[in-house]
Amino acid sequence: MSELPSIQQTVVSALVSHDESLHDAEPAANFPITITNTIVATKPFEDGANMDECPEDLYPPENFAMVCPYIYRSGMPKKRHFPFLQKLKLKSILTLILEEYPEQSQKFLNQNGIKLFQFGVAGNKEPFADIPEAVMCEALAVLMDRRNHPILIHCNKGKHRTGCLVGCLRKVQEWSHTSIFDEYRRYSAPKSRSMDQQFIELFDVRPVLEKIDLACLPDWPMVSARVSFSQ
């Protein structure tokens, strides 16, 4: 994979300056951002990085990045991140945390008409805890329905559980394992989990493809062909 652009170049400046009417249109693969491939992720934004590079008071959450047009990932958003999230014009947030969603975050969602999808999972930790595949399939079905876009995926740190979900999405998008694991390790560093990578490698995408409503799938031609064939 080629050198990835910085998060400030591809996400902050592009999302803040783009015409707000774009989010009212149908999501499409020609979303005007400065990346060369519509499903290549940007580098993670580290909370506490040089905020002088961010316009105004728009601070992205920890580990924030674009997954592909209209799909974003991050750690748990805090109050200081809300102005930035407003610029994304989110329709949905998909959280993987087990805990009850914070009250101030629920208030933010209500004020901005954002729907919350919560698929609480404990993460892959030895020796007993693991992520149920059925839950991951349900989460992917939500993620791959453009009626829920723009959507933000997050867990607490935006590393392991979020990395597993994005990794499974990449399998649906037919990324190679090498590219999937490279992306996973970029966001999970410095504590990548071998169990997460094993989960992604063994994850069966067929139940996901059977759940997808083809009419509501994003403009992903290769994925559309797989869904049509599986159904």
N, C-alpha and C positions, 0 to 999 in steps of 0.2 A: 504494500500500500504506500502511496506517496505521502510526503510530509503533510501532516494535517494543519490547517490554518488555526490560528489562535482563537480562543473563545471570544475575545474582545472584537476581533475582525469579523467573525462570521455570525455572531449572535447578538451581542449588545448593540453595536452600531446599526446592524441591518434591521433588527426588530424595532428599535426605537425610531428609526427614520422612515420606515416603509409606510405606505399609504394605509390608513386604518381600514379602508374598505376591502382590503385583500381578504380579511378573515370572514367577510360576509359572503364571499364567493365560494363556489365549490372547491374543495381542496384538490390540488392537481400537482403533477410532478414538476411543473415549471415555476414553482414558488420562487420569487426573485431574491434569492440570497446568494452570497458570494462563496458557494462551494461548488466543486466540480462534479460531484456525484450526489444524487438526491438521497442516497442511503449510506453515505459515509459520515460517521460521527465526528464532531469536533473534539478538541482536547477538553478535559474537565476544567472547570473554573474552581480554583481553590479558595474557600472562604478565608478571608484575611489577606488575600493577594492585594496588589497595588490598586486601591480603589480610585486613584487618580485617573486610571484608564477608563473608568465608567462614567458616562455622561450623567450630569445632575446628581441625584441621590438614588440612582438605580443600581442596587446591589443584587447580583444573582445569588441564589442559594449555593451552598457548598456543593461541589462536584456537578454544577449545572452544565448541560450541553444539549445540543440538538441531536436527536437520534436520526430523524429524517423529517422532511417537511411536516409540520403540524404535530409532531411527537417530540417531547422534551423529557429530560431526566435530571434528577438532582437529589440532594439530601433533603431532609425535612425543612420546609420553608419556615422562617421565623418572621416576626412582625416587620423587621427592617427590610425584608425582601418583598413585601407585598406590592409596593409601587412598581417594582420590576415585573412582577407577575401580571399586573394589570396591563402592561404593554403587550403581553402575549395574547390577550383577548381569549383566555382559556374558556372552553366549554366544560371541561372535565378535569378532575385530578384522580389518579389511580394510586392509592397508597397500599403498601405492603406491610405496614406496621400492625402489630397485634393490639396495641393500646388504644383506648378511646381517643378519637381525634381531638386535639387541643381546642378549647372553647374559643380562643381568639381566632384560630384558624377557621373554625366553623362559621364564626361571624363574618369573616372575610369572604368565605364562599357564598354565604347567603346574600351578602351585599352586592356581590358581583355576578350572581346567577350562575355559579359554577357547581356542577354536579359532582358529588363524591362517590367514587367506587372504592370500597375497602375490601381487600383480599388479604387478611391477616395471616402471615406465615412466620414461623420461627427462624427460618434460615437453615442452611445445611451445616450442622455442627456435630462432630463426633462426640459420643459414640451412637447416640440414638436419634437426635433431632434431624429431620430432613423436610424438604419442601414437597407437599403432595402434588403430583402431576396434574390431578384433576383441577386443583385450584389454579395452577399455572395455565391450564387450557382455558378456563373461564376468564382469567385476566387477559389472555391474548385475544379472545373473542371480543372483549370490550375495546382493546387497543386497536384492533384491525377494523373497527366500525367507524367510518369517517363521520358519522353523525355525532360522535363523541369528540371530534377534533375541533380545535387544538386541545391537546391533552398533555398533562405532565405526570410522569411516573416518579414516585419517590419511596424511599424507606427512611431510616434514620440518617444514614450517612451517604446514601446514593451509591453504595459500593457493591455489597454482596447480593442481597435479595433483588435489588434493581438490576444488578449485573446479570443475574440468572434470567430474569424476565426478558431483558434486551437480548441476551444470548439466544434464548429460544425463539425470539422474533427473527433474529438473524438466520436461524436455521430455516424458518419459513421463507425468508428472502433468499435462501440458497447461498449464503456465504460459506466459505470454506472454514473448517475447524481452526485452521491456523489464524485466519483473520478474526474469527469470533473470540478466540482465547487471547489474542493480542489486545483486542478492545477491552475484554473483561479485565485483564491484568492492568491496563492503563488506569482504569477507574478504581480498582480494588487495592492498588498499591498503598502501603507496603505489605499488606497482609492478604494476599490472594489465597483462596481456599481450593485445595485440590478436589474436595467434594463438590464444590460448585461447578467446576469444569467437568467433572464426571457426570453430574446431573445434566448439564447442557448437552454433552456428547451423547448420552443415552436417551435424551428426551425424544419421544415419538410425536412428530408433528401431525400425523394422520387424524387423530381425534380433533385437533384444532381446525384443520381444513374442512372437516365435516360440519363444524359449527358455524362457519363463516357464511354470512349473507352476501352473496356475490354482488348484489345490487348496491350494497353499502361499503364494499371494499374500496380502499384508497386506489389511486391510479398507479397500480403496481402491475404492469402487464405480465411479468413472469409468475407472480403469485396468483393472479387471476386465472392463468392457464392451469396451475396446479389445483386450484380450488375447483374449477370446472371439471377437471379430470377425476378428482376424488369424489365428486358428487354425481 
